[in-house]
Amino acid sequence: MKSKLMLVTAAVVFLTSFASATLFAQQDVRLRTGDTVRLDVPQRDDLARLLTVDTKGDVSLPLVGAIHIGGLGIEEARAAILRSLQELYPSVQSISLSLIGEEARRLIYVQGQVARAGKYELGGTPSVWDAIKEAGGATSEASLESVRIIRASGEVSTTTFVNVQAALDSGDIKSLPTLKPGDTVIVPERNATYTGTGAINVFGSVMHPGAYALTGDRRLIDALLAAGGPIEGARMSKLTIIRHDPTGGMTTISVNFERYLETGDLRHNPPILPNDTVSVPRSSSFWSTIASPNFLLALVSTTATVAALIIYSDR
């Protein structure tokens, strides 16, 4: 009993020391007058901006007002800004804050659905996947299909979306973009809805209906995979793409995606454009119902039960 108590005590001491060391690592950079930080608010791109600490140690946000972050570490400042934002925007659940400038030149920030969000010093030319691995890897709730890389240059920042999952699936990790010091990597939640411009909406019989940011030359299959793929009963031969045309009207495109899966004919896997809506209907026919695995399993179970009752009654 005594030896078990000693092991528990040692474990507590180790975990406490580890937590303290981690907290210290997150707080070793203290914000001061003249520092510039990059604020990003998932699902509210309109709130994203660069903030400069003034002579009072404050940063200012429209409608929110002044927030004092001078002398705070990055994580402390992030918590203070989040509290202030939530007073005006209760729906905001998380934000990311990264330091821009001289002190951040050798650091890369990793936020969102990773095991250990924070800042990391990575040597050489690390890729976005190297940064995610350094942060302990993605969580079970992460969506690696639309990882964001935010790069600041002076007063301007650019955002790039990267399909890390596709690179992992194909084994082509070298194709992933490399990072520069000061970059911020944000791994979103799998079910997080993207509300920025140019989103592709996927609705109906898919695992995770919603809006997704897909960049570059994308096709229908990319939109379906971003939404987690079709669910049981999805009618893949009757997909619909709704597209807004320049005149203000809408065009409806019917697609037999099953034909693409059968033949590989790209005519049945058309390109997807920003602001398209993909609708995946659910089959309600009698034959699709009896062909479903759940129905067949229930039928087999019922048949076995009836057979057992008949045998029992004959005894």
C-alpha positions as CSV (number, residue, x, y, z in Angstrom):
1,M,0.0,0.0,0.0
2,K,2.8,2.3,0.9
3,S,4.6,1.7,-2.4
4,K,1.4,2.4,-4.3
5,L,1.0,5.7,-2.4
6,M,4.6,6.7,-3.3
7,L,3.9,6.0,-7.0
8,V,0.8,8.1,-7.0
9,T,2.7,10.9,-5.3
10,A,5.5,10.8,-7.8
11,A,3.0,10.8,-10.6
12,V,1.3,13.9,-9.2
13,V,4.6,15.7,-8.8
14,F,5.6,14.8,-12.4
15,L,2.4,16.0,-13.8
16,T,2.5,19.2,-11.8
17,S,6.0,19.9,-12.9
18,F,5.1,19.2,-16.6
19,A,2.1,21.5,-16.4
20,S,4.2,24.2,-14.8
21,A,6.9,23.9,-17.4
22,T,4.3,24.0,-20.2
23,L,2.7,27.1,-18.7
24,F,6.1,28.8,-18.4
25,A,6.9,28.0,-22.0
26,Q,3.6,29.6,-23.1
27,Q,4.2,32.7,-20.9
28,D,7.9,33.4,-21.6
29,V,7.1,36.2,-24.1
30,R,5.5,39.2,-22.4
31,L,3.7,41.7,-24.5
32,R,4.9,45.3,-24.5
33,T,4.2,48.7,-26.1
34,G,4.6,48.5,-29.9
35,D,4.1,44.7,-30.2
36,T,1.7,43.6,-32.9
37,V,-0.5,40.5,-32.5
38,R,-2.7,38.8,-35.0
39,L,-6.2,38.0,-33.8
40,D,-8.2,35.3,-35.5
41,V,-11.8,34.3,-34.6
42,P,-13.0,30.9,-36.1
43,Q,-16.3,31.3,-37.9
44,R,-16.1,35.1,-37.6
45,D,-13.6,36.3,-40.2
46,D,-14.8,39.8,-39.9
47,L,-13.3,40.1,-36.4
48,A,-9.8,39.0,-37.6
49,R,-7.2,41.8,-37.5
50,L,-3.8,43.0,-36.5
51,L,-3.7,44.7,-33.1
52,T,-0.9,46.9,-31.8
53,V,-0.2,47.4,-28.1
54,D,-0.4,51.2,-27.4
55,T,1.6,53.2,-24.7
56,K,-1.0,52.2,-22.1
57,G,-0.6,48.5,-22.8
58,D,-4.0,48.3,-24.5
59,V,-5.3,47.1,-27.8
60,S,-8.6,48.4,-29.2
61,L,-11.4,46.4,-30.9
62,P,-14.4,48.0,-32.7
63,L,-17.4,48.1,-30.4
64,V,-15.5,46.2,-27.7
65,G,-13.1,49.1,-26.8
66,A,-9.8,49.0,-25.1
67,I,-8.4,45.7,-23.7
68,H,-5.3,45.7,-21.5
69,I,-2.8,43.0,-22.5
70,G,0.5,44.8,-21.8
71,G,2.8,42.7,-19.6
72,L,0.7,39.5,-20.3
73,G,1.9,36.4,-22.0
74,I,0.3,35.3,-25.2
75,E,-2.0,32.8,-23.6
76,E,-3.0,35.3,-20.9
77,A,-3.7,38.0,-23.5
78,R,-5.8,35.5,-25.6
79,A,-7.9,34.7,-22.5
80,A,-8.4,38.4,-21.8
81,I,-9.5,39.3,-25.3
82,L,-11.8,36.2,-25.5
83,R,-13.6,37.3,-22.3
84,S,-14.1,40.8,-23.7
85,L,-15.3,39.5,-27.1
86,Q,-17.8,37.1,-25.4
87,E,-19.5,40.0,-23.6
88,L,-20.5,41.4,-27.0
89,Y,-20.5,38.2,-29.1
90,P,-21.7,35.3,-26.9
91,S,-21.4,32.8,-29.8
92,V,-17.6,33.2,-29.9
93,Q,-16.2,30.2,-28.2
94,S,-12.5,30.4,-29.1
95,I,-9.9,32.7,-30.7
96,S,-6.2,32.4,-31.6
97,L,-3.6,35.1,-30.9
98,S,-0.1,35.1,-32.4
99,L,2.7,37.6,-32.0
100,I,4.0,39.3,-35.1
101,G,7.4,40.9,-35.3
102,E,10.9,40.5,-34.1
103,E,10.3,38.2,-31.2
104,A,8.1,35.9,-33.4
105,R,10.7,35.5,-36.2
106,R,11.7,32.0,-35.2
107,L,8.3,30.8,-33.9
108,I,5.4,29.1,-35.5
109,Y,2.0,29.1,-33.8
110,V,-0.3,26.1,-33.9
111,Q,-3.9,26.6,-32.8
112,G,-7.3,24.8,-32.9
113,Q,-7.8,21.0,-32.7
114,V,-4.3,19.8,-31.8
115,A,-3.1,18.1,-28.6
116,R,-1.0,21.0,-27.4
117,A,-1.8,24.4,-29.0
118,G,0.9,27.0,-28.6
119,K,4.1,28.3,-30.2
120,Y,7.0,26.2,-31.4
121,E,10.5,26.8,-32.6
122,L,11.0,24.6,-35.7
123,G,14.3,24.4,-37.5
124,G,14.9,24.1,-41.2
125,T,11.9,24.5,-43.5
126,P,9.1,22.7,-41.7
127,S,5.8,21.8,-43.5
128,V,2.4,22.3,-42.1
129,W,2.3,18.7,-41.1
130,D,5.5,19.0,-39.2
131,A,3.9,21.8,-37.1
132,I,0.8,19.8,-36.4
133,K,3.0,16.8,-35.3
134,E,5.1,19.1,-33.1
135,A,1.9,20.2,-31.4
136,G,1.1,16.7,-30.5
137,G,-0.9,15.8,-33.5
138,A,-4.6,16.4,-34.4
139,T,-7.4,15.6,-32.0
140,S,-10.2,13.2,-32.9
141,E,-12.4,16.2,-33.6
142,A,-10.0,17.8,-36.1
143,S,-10.7,18.4,-39.8
144,L,-7.5,18.1,-41.7
145,E,-9.2,18.7,-45.0
146,S,-9.2,22.5,-44.5
147,V,-6.2,23.5,-42.3
148,R,-5.6,27.3,-42.4
149,I,-2.1,28.9,-42.7
150,I,-2.1,32.6,-41.9
151,R,1.0,34.6,-42.9
152,A,1.5,38.2,-42.0
153,S,3.7,40.6,-43.9
154,G,3.7,44.1,-42.4
155,E,0.1,45.2,-42.1
156,V,-1.2,42.6,-44.5
157,S,-1.9,39.0,-43.9
158,T,-2.9,36.1,-46.2
159,T,-4.8,32.9,-45.5
160,T,-4.2,29.7,-47.3
161,F,-6.4,26.5,-47.0
162,V,-4.5,23.2,-47.2
163,N,-6.0,19.7,-47.5
164,V,-3.6,17.9,-45.2
165,Q,-5.7,14.8,-45.1
166,A,-5.4,14.3,-48.9
167,A,-1.6,14.4,-48.6
168,L,-1.7,11.9,-45.8
169,D,-4.0,9.6,-47.7
170,S,-1.8,9.7,-50.8
171,G,1.5,9.5,-48.9
172,D,2.6,12.7,-50.7
173,I,3.6,14.6,-47.6
174,K,6.3,16.5,-49.5
175,S,3.6,18.3,-51.5
176,L,2.5,20.2,-48.4
177,P,3.5,23.8,-48.2
178,T,6.4,24.8,-46.0
179,L,6.0,27.4,-43.2
180,K,7.9,30.6,-42.4
181,P,8.6,31.9,-38.9
182,G,5.7,33.9,-37.6
183,D,3.1,31.7,-39.5
184,T,0.0,30.6,-37.7
185,V,-1.5,27.1,-38.4
186,I,-5.2,26.6,-37.4
187,V,-6.7,23.1,-37.4
188,P,-10.5,23.5,-37.4
189,E,-13.1,21.2,-35.9
190,R,-14.6,18.6,-38.2
191,N,-18.1,20.0,-37.8
192,A,-17.2,23.7,-37.7
193,T,-19.1,25.7,-40.3
194,Y,-17.1,28.1,-42.5
195,T,-18.9,31.4,-42.8
196,G,-16.4,33.2,-45.1
197,T,-16.9,34.1,-48.7
198,G,-16.6,31.5,-51.4
199,A,-17.7,28.6,-49.2
200,I,-19.1,25.4,-50.8
201,N,-22.3,24.2,-49.1
202,V,-23.0,20.5,-48.9
203,F,-26.3,19.3,-47.6
204,G,-28.5,16.2,-47.4
205,S,-27.3,12.7,-46.9
206,V,-23.7,13.3,-45.9
207,M,-21.9,12.7,-42.6
208,H,-21.4,16.4,-41.7
209,P,-23.6,18.8,-43.7
210,G,-22.4,22.4,-43.8
211,A,-20.2,25.0,-45.5
212,Y,-16.6,24.2,-46.4
213,A,-13.7,26.2,-47.8
214,L,-12.2,24.4,-50.7
215,T,-9.4,26.2,-52.6
216,G,-7.8,25.5,-56.0
217,D,-9.2,23.3,-58.7
218,R,-11.8,21.2,-56.9
219,R,-14.3,18.7,-58.1
220,L,-17.5,17.2,-56.7
221,I,-15.7,14.4,-55.0
222,D,-13.7,16.9,-52.9
223,A,-16.8,18.6,-51.6
224,L,-18.3,15.2,-50.7
225,L,-15.1,14.1,-48.8
226,A,-15.0,17.5,-47.0
227,A,-18.5,16.7,-45.6
228,G,-17.4,13.3,-44.4
229,G,-18.8,11.3,-47.4
230,P,-22.3,10.0,-48.0
231,I,-24.3,8.2,-45.4
232,E,-26.2,5.0,-45.8
233,G,-29.2,5.5,-48.2
234,A,-27.7,8.4,-50.1
235,R,-28.9,8.5,-53.7
236,M,-25.6,9.1,-55.4
237,S,-27.1,8.8,-58.9
238,K,-29.2,11.9,-58.4
239,L,-26.9,14.6,-56.9
240,T,-27.7,18.2,-57.6
241,I,-25.3,21.2,-57.9
242,I,-26.9,24.6,-57.6
243,R,-24.8,27.4,-59.0
244,H,-25.3,31.2,-59.1
245,D,-24.7,32.7,-62.5
246,P,-23.4,36.3,-63.1
247,T,-26.8,37.5,-64.1
248,G,-28.2,36.9,-60.7
249,G,-30.0,33.7,-61.6
250,M,-29.4,30.1,-60.6
251,T,-28.4,27.0,-62.6
252,T,-29.2,23.5,-61.5
253,I,-26.9,20.7,-62.6
254,S,-27.9,17.0,-62.1
255,V,-25.0,14.6,-61.6
256,N,-25.0,10.8,-61.7
257,F,-22.0,10.4,-59.3
258,E,-22.4,6.6,-59.3
259,R,-21.4,6.6,-62.9
260,Y,-18.1,8.3,-62.0
261,L,-17.5,5.7,-59.3
262,E,-18.2,2.9,-61.8
263,T,-16.3,4.2,-64.8
264,G,-14.1,7.1,-63.6
265,D,-15.7,9.4,-66.2
266,L,-14.9,12.9,-65.1
267,R,-18.1,14.2,-66.8
268,H,-19.9,12.7,-63.7
269,N,-17.4,14.4,-61.3
270,P,-17.6,18.0,-62.4
271,P,-15.6,21.0,-61.1
272,I,-17.0,22.8,-58.1
273,L,-16.9,26.6,-57.9
274,P,-17.0,28.9,-54.9
275,N,-20.6,29.5,-53.5
276,D,-21.9,26.3,-55.1
277,T,-24.4,24.2,-53.2
278,V,-24.3,20.4,-53.4
279,S,-27.4,18.5,-52.5
280,V,-27.3,14.8,-51.8
281,P,-30.8,13.3,-51.7
282,R,-31.8,10.2,-49.7
283,S,-33.3,7.2,-51.5
284,S,-36.7,6.2,-50.3
285,S,-37.4,3.4,-52.8
286,F,-38.6,0.0,-51.7
287,W,-35.6,-1.8,-53.2
288,S,-33.0,0.5,-51.7
289,T,-34.6,-0.1,-48.3
290,I,-34.5,-3.9,-48.5
291,A,-31.0,-3.8,-49.9
292,S,-29.6,-1.8,-46.9
293,P,-27.3,-3.7,-44.5
294,N,-29.5,-2.7,-41.5
295,F,-32.6,-4.1,-43.1
296,L,-30.9,-7.3,-44.1
297,L,-29.5,-7.7,-40.6
298,A,-32.9,-7.2,-39.0
299,L,-34.4,-9.6,-41.5
300,V,-31.9,-12.3,-40.6
301,S,-32.3,-11.8,-36.9
302,T,-36.1,-11.9,-37.2
303,T,-36.0,-15.1,-39.3
304,A,-33.7,-16.8,-36.8
305,T,-36.0,-15.8,-33.9
306,V,-39.0,-17.2,-35.7
307,A,-37.2,-20.4,-36.5
308,A,-36.2,-20.8,-32.9
309,L,-39.8,-20.4,-31.7
310,I,-41.0,-23.0,-34.2
311,I,-38.4,-25.5,-33.1
312,Y,-39.2,-24.8,-29.4
313,S,-43.0,-25.2,-30.0
314,D,-42.4,-28.6,-31.7
315,R,-40.8,-30.0,-28.6
